[in-house]
Amino acid sequence: MKYVMMIIHGDTEHSAADAEAAPTAESWFDEARARGAYDLGVRLEERETARTVRVRSGETLVTDGPFAETREWVAGFALIEAADEAEAIDLARRNPAAHWGRVEIRPVHSFGGPLLGEE
């Protein structure tokens, strides 16, 4: 099963010890690739570069930044393969961002067609 693992920055509820205990990003990628669980991922540019696009009454409206009243933001994501939710949680807890930020996992809905990377 495919999951999107979203890396959330801005979570201020962590200790220096949590951050110091975090594995390196390189070690997480090495482990995820060795398990055959890592499909792809991207790091997003800073949230100040974001634009929110809406169409209302036929007019395109573009606003700067994410349109949310929050201190947290999505900094990147990875598409992972896991046998089940427990394995996806295990991969997420091993990601360094889980130690100083937040990692959200969500099963991918394929809209009835193949998923990215599948034929």
Sequence and secondary structure as in RCSB ss.txt:
>XXXX:A:sequence
MKYVMMIIHGDTEHSAADAEAAPTAESWFDEARARGAYDLGVRLEERETARTVRVRSGETLVTDGPFAETREWVA
GFALIEAADEAEAIDLARRNPAAHWGRVEIRPVHSFGGPLLGEE
>XXXX:A:secstr
 EEEEEEEE      HHHHHH   HHHHHHHHHHTT EEEEEE   GGG EEEEEETTEEEEEES   SSS EEE
EEEEEE SSHHHHHHHHHHSTHHHHSEEEEEE   TTS  TT  
